[in-house]
Amino acid sequence: MAYHIIPERVQEVQEYLDIREINGYSIQYTPFHPADATRPNIHCLVYIGMPDNPQFLGALQPGDVAKKINDSVGPSGENRDYLLELEGALKELSPDSGDEHVTDLAVRVRGMEPLRQVRDAQSVDHLHKVGSTEEQEEVEKEV
């Protein structure tokens, strides 16, 4: 799926995505081929996890990926929630396309105890929504 962002909102949207995505992903540009072959290809900005990124974990078994997702949390919330919402959004947007990898990870994560139950008595006061890429970088330096 590709999104067209009206020119007046491009900077705002990219700043938001940079905050959300930049720690684990690098900005890349790629052609996008719409499912409707009558529509022209589009040159798109995407965030891709590259092997040289310090956050890149390398090749892991699906169970290890699911455990890492289940046990991880960031300024935007629990990675588990992100995965489960992603799975739902993909099914809603295109029920026929299917994403076996996302579905497999979601099934595995659902079989694990949620992080929020594990840390009932623990505080997560250090987590907060950040407002800029610079603030995100400062938060990451502190952790």
C-alpha positions in Angstrom: 0.0 0.0 0.0 1.2 3.5 -0.8 -0.2 6.7 0.6 -0.3 10.0 -1.3 0.4 12.9 1.1 -0.8 16.3 0.0 2.2 18.6 -0.5 1.1 20.9 2.3 1.4 18.0 4.8 4.6 16.3 3.5 7.0 17.9 6.0 4.6 17.2 9.0 4.0 13.6 8.0 7.7 12.9 7.4 8.7 14.4 10.7 6.2 12.2 12.5 7.4 9.1 10.6 11.0 10.0 11.3 10.3 10.0 15.0 8.4 6.7 14.8 10.7 4.8 12.4 14.1 6.3 12.3 15.7 4.3 15.2 15.5 1.0 13.4 15.0 2.0 9.8 16.8 4.0 7.0 15.0 6.1 4.5 15.1 4.6 1.0 13.3 5.3 -2.3 11.8 2.6 -4.4 9.3 2.2 -7.3 5.8 1.2 -6.2 3.7 -0.9 -8.6 0.0 -0.4 -8.0 -2.2 -3.6 -8.1 -4.2 -1.8 -10.8 -1.9 -2.2 -13.8 -3.6 0.8 -15.5 -2.1 3.1 -12.9 1.5 4.4 -13.3 4.3 3.3 -11.0 5.1 5.7 -8.2 8.5 6.7 -6.7 8.0 6.2 -3.0 9.8 6.9 0.2 10.0 3.8 2.5 11.7 3.0 5.8 13.7 -0.2 5.6 15.7 -2.0 8.3 19.3 -2.3 6.9 21.8 -4.8 8.2 24.3 -2.0 9.2 21.8 -0.4 11.6 22.7 -1.1 15.3 19.1 -2.1 15.9 19.3 -4.9 13.3 19.3 -8.3 15.0 20.3 -10.4 12.0 18.6 -13.6 10.8 16.5 -15.0 13.7 14.1 -17.9 13.9 10.4 -16.9 13.8 10.0 -17.8 17.5 12.9 -15.6 18.5 11.5 -12.7 16.5 8.1 -13.2 18.1 9.7 -13.2 21.6 11.7 -10.1 20.8 8.5 -8.3 19.6 6.5 -9.5 22.7 9.2 -8.3 25.1 9.9 -5.0 23.5 8.5 -1.5 24.2 9.3 1.9 22.8 8.2 5.5 23.1 5.1 4.7 21.0 4.1 1.7 23.1 4.5 -2.1 23.1 5.7 -3.8 19.9 3.3 -6.6 20.5 0.4 -4.1 20.1 1.9 -2.7 16.9 2.3 -6.2 15.4 -1.3 -7.2 16.2 -2.7 -3.9 14.9 -0.6 -4.3 11.8 -2.0 -7.8 11.2 -5.5 -6.5 11.5 -4.9 -3.5 9.2 -3.3 -5.7 6.5 -6.3 -8.1 6.7 -8.8 -5.1 6.5 -6.9 -3.3 3.7 -6.5 -6.4 1.5 -8.0 -9.7 2.8 -6.8 -11.6 -0.3 -3.2 -10.5 -0.3 -2.2 -12.1 3.0 1.2 -11.7 4.7 2.2 -15.1 6.0 5.2 -13.7 8.0 3.1 -11.1 9.9 0.3 -13.6 10.5 2.8 -16.2 11.7 4.4 -13.8 14.1 1.0 -12.6 15.4 -0.1 -16.2 16.1 3.1 -16.8 18.0 2.9 -13.5 20.0 -0.8 -14.2 20.9 0.5 -17.4 22.5 2.8 -15.5 24.8 2.0 -13.6 28.0 1.7 -9.9 27.2 4.5 -7.8 28.5 2.1 -5.5 30.4 1.0 -8.5 32.5 4.6 -9.5 33.2 5.5 -6.0 34.4 2.3 -5.3 36.5 4.2 -3.9 39.4 7.0 -2.2 37.3 6.9 1.4 36.3 7.2 2.6 32.7 7.3 6.3 33.7 10.4 6.7 31.5 8.3 6.2 28.4 6.6 9.2 26.8 5.5 10.4 23.4 8.2 12.4 21.8 7.6 15.5 19.6 10.6 15.6 17.4 13.5 13.5 15.9 15.9 15.4 18.1 13.9 14.6 21.3 13.7 10.9 20.2 17.5 10.9 19.8 17.9 12.3 23.3 15.5 9.7 24.8 17.5 7.0 23.1 20.8 8.3 24.5 19.3 8.2 28.0 18.2 4.6 27.8 
